[in-house]
Amino acid sequence: MAETVTEQEALDVYSTIVSSVAEAVLPSVASLRIGRGGGRGFGGAGSGVVITPDGFLVTSAHVVAAGGAASASFIDGTEHDVDVVGADPLSDLAIARARTDSLHPIRIGNADQLRVGQLVVAIGNPMGFSGSVTSGVVSGLGRSLATADGNGNRRFIEDVIQTDAALNPGNSGGALADSHARLIGVNTAVAGMGLGLAVPMNGTTQAILAALMRNGRVRRAYLGIAGGTRPLPPPVAERLGRKAGVEVHEVVSGSPAAGGQLRSGDVIVSVGDVSVSKAGDLQRLMVEAKIGSKLALEVMRGDQLITLTVVPVELS
């Protein structure tokens, strides 16, 4: 006969998991203080997470936006000067480097394997309280977060993690960890009462972080359209084996899309041999390697399927 687990026993197990995650992750989370550019005093604060022993930390781009000198302090009382290596406002991710080679890196997980209801632990420095720990569950997946880079370029971060773990100002840039103490998200925003958002840690974001570590910036290809998901007519959907494409709402004048004869109302169904059904699919394909390369777009125009060629340029 199976044993009945009491409520107290279940709470004890939950507490043990949260405590063990906190114990493993806390040494890897820094409290960041950012000075204003030009040395004009205090510019802001947030959190950062150590990802390599030789000083690299991931944080949120908006945390380091002030751009001045920075420092990182840890739960053991140590403090180090920090240099901002690079920031990518369109993903709200940044890389900083502490001037030390003896940090404790967090283990990296994969947010693509998360499920709604899964236990998560958020660790950061809200309101200046160092090493704060909150816990909750993944309350939603597949959310989008609007971002902008200050140059008029807007983007949606796709597949953002929504959690009910309490997040407050100062948590930004901190760790969202799974029950195995692996980094699966970088806390980025408070969405509303009882809701927090985190940029997922997966193949896409790891490529962004690698580019920031290597070059201090992320190069992206640019088409010059605004669009959204549109269901395909049943005959086309059956023929192509997919249910939706990306409808072009606007084509920017003088852009690669305009040069390739894309029109408002066209529905992009594939780029090369990769099918697309939402704006995020297109965004993920606009990587550095596509800059200056010819791309074949399969497009539904009216009731016909046509192929157009575009040559993306670098997003400036």
N, C-alpha and C positions, 0 to 999 in steps of 0.2 A: 504494500500500500504506500503511495507517494506521500511524503511528509508535507504538511501544510505550512507554508512560510508565513509567519506572522507579520503584521504591519511593521512592528518594531525591528524585526530581523531584516525586512526589505529596506527599511530606512538605514539600518546599519551598513548594509551592502552598498547602498547608494553613497553614503557618506565616505565609506572606505575608498570607493573609486574616485570620488572628487578629491579627497585628500591626497591620494597617491598621484593623481594627475598634477595637482598643484605643487606637490613636493618635487616632481620631476621637471616641471615647466618653469616655475618661479625663477630659478637661477639664470634662465635664458631671456627673461623679459626685463627690458631697461625702461627707466623713466627718462624721457628726453626733454631737455630744456633748450629752446631755440632762441638765439639772439636775433635782433633785427639786423638786416643788411646795413653795413656802414657803421656798426657798433652803437646803434641808438637804443640800447636797452633791451628789455625782454620782449621777445616776439611771439612766444607761445609755448605750449607744452603738449606732450602726448606720450605715446609708448613706442617701443621698438622691440623686435624679436631677433635674437642672435641666430644666424643660419650657418656661420662658419667659425671655426675656432680663432681664425686670424682677424676677427673684428667686423665682418660684414653683418649688418642688421637690415631687416626689412621693416618698413614702416609705411604710413600713408603719405601720399604726395602732399595732401593739404596740411599735414603736420609740419613739414619742412618748408612750406611755401614762403615763410618769412626770409629764408635764405641766408641768415647770419651764422655766426659761430654757434656750435652746439656742444652739449655735454650729455653723457649717459651715466646714470647711476643705477646700481644694482642692489638687490635685496641683501647682499652681504656687506654693504656699505662702501664698496669700491666705486670710484667715479673716474671716467675717462673723457678726454676731449674727443669730439666726433667731427668728421668731415662728411658733408653731403656729397655722395658720388654722383647721383642722378635721380631725377624724378620724372614720372610719367602721369600727368594729370588725367589723361584719358582712361587710365586703369586705376587711378588713385593709388598707385604703388610707388615707392621710392626705396632707394638703397643708400644707407649711410655706412661709414666705417669708423669704428672706434680705434684709437691709437694704442692698440694692445694686441697681442697674439696669444692670449691665454683665456679666451672666453669659452663659455659652455653652450654649444649650439643645440637647438631643439631638433628633434627628429621630424622629418617632413612626411606628411601623409598625402592622400589623394582625395580631394573633395568630390570627385566624380563618383566615388563609391558610397557617398552618404545617402541615408534614407530619412524620410520625415519621421520624427519621433525619436531619433537617435540622440543619446546623451552627449552634450558638449559642455566644455568648461571655458569661460572667458577670463583671461588674466591680463590686467593692465594697470593703469595708474589714474583712475578717475578722480578729478577734482584735487589732484596732488597727493592722493592717498596711495603711496607706493605699494605694489604687490597685492592689489585687491583681486579677489577671486569670486566669481559668480558662476552659477551653473544653471542649466536648463536643457531644452531639447531643440533639435532642428524643427522649427515650426512651419517652414516652407522652403521649397527649392524652385529653381527656375525663375526667380524674381529678376527684375532689371533695375539698374541704378543709373540715372542720368548724370553725366559728367561733362566738363568743358575744360579747355586748356588755356583760355585767356586770349586766344587768337581767333575766336569765332568758331572754332571746331567743336562740335558736340558729338557725343557718343554715348551709347548705352553699354554698361558692363553687364554682360549676360550671365545667367545662372548664379546670381548672387545668393548667398546663404542667408536665410531669415531665421533668427533665433529669439526665444523668449528669455535668454540669459540677460540679466540686467546690464545695460551699457550706458555709460554717462560720459560727458566731456572729459577727455584725458585717456579714455579707453582706445581712441583711434590709434591705429598702428600696433595695437596689442594682439595677443595670440588668441585664436579660437582653436581649442584642441579637442581631439576625440578622447574616448575612454582609454586609449593606449598612449596618451600623452604625445600624440603626433600633431603637428601644425596642419590644420585643414582649412584655415581661413585667417585673414587679416581684418580685424574689426575696423569698420570704416565709418559708420553713421548710425544715428539713432533714428529709426523710421517713425516712431510714435510710441504712445504709451504701451509698454510691455513688448515692444518689437525692436530688435537690433539687426543690423545688416553687416555682413562680412564678405570681402572679396575672396572667392574660393582659391585654394592652393591646388592647382592641377597643371597639366602639361602646358596650357596656354599661358598661365601666369608665370610658371617657371621659366618659360622662354623670354618673357618680358623682363624678369629679374636678371636673367643671364645677360641680356642685352644691356641693361643698366649697369651691371657690374663690369662689363667689357668696354662699353662705349660711353656710358653716362647718359645715354638717351635711347629711345626706341624709334626706329625708322619704320614708317607705315606707308603702304601704297594707298593712293587716293583715286576714286572713280568720279565723285562729284554728283551723287544722287541722294535723294531722301526717299525712303520707301518703307513699306510694311507688308505683312503677310496678307495674301489673298488666296482663297480657295480656288482650285482649278476646276473647270467644267468637268463633269463626270467622264465624257469620252476622252479628254486630254489626260485626266488623272489616271484612267485605266491604261491608256497607251504608254504613259511615262512611268507608271508604277509609283506615283507620289501624289499627295493630296493638295499641296499648296506650292506657291512660288512667292517671289518678292515683287510686289507691284511698285513701279516707279511713280512716286507722287510729284517729284520735282527733279529737273536736270539743271545743274548749275551751268550758267553761260560760260563758255570757254574751257570747260572741264574735259577730261578724257572721255567721259560719258557722252558729252555733246559732240565731240569729235568722232565718236563711234556711232553716231546717229541714234542713240537711245532717245526715246520720247516718253513724256508723261503718259501713263496708262499702259505702257509695256509691262509684262510680267516676266521677270527673269526666273528661269527654272533650273538653270545649271551654269556653272562657271568652269570651263574646261570639262572634265568628266565628273565634277563634284556637284551634286544636287543642292539647291538652296531653297529654304522655305520661310526664312525670317531674316530680318536685318542682321542679327547676330551671326548667321551663317556667312554672310558676305564680309562682315567685319573680320571674322577669324581668318578668311582667305587673303585679306589685304596685308600680307606680311612683306618684309623687306625684299625677299627674293622676287616678288611680283613687280617691283618698280622697274619700269622700262621694258617689261616683257609683254608680248602680244597675248591677250586673253580672248578665248572664244566664248561668247555668251549665247546660250540658247534662250530665246525670248519668244513668248507668246504675244503676238500683236493681232488684236481682233480674234479671228478664229484660226490663224495660221501660226506655225512655228517657224521662226527664222533664226539665222546665226549671224551675230554681229561681232566685230573685232574691236577691242579697245586696248589701249596701252596706258596703264596707270602711271601716274607720276608720284613723286614723294610728297606726302602730306606735310605741309609747312605750318 
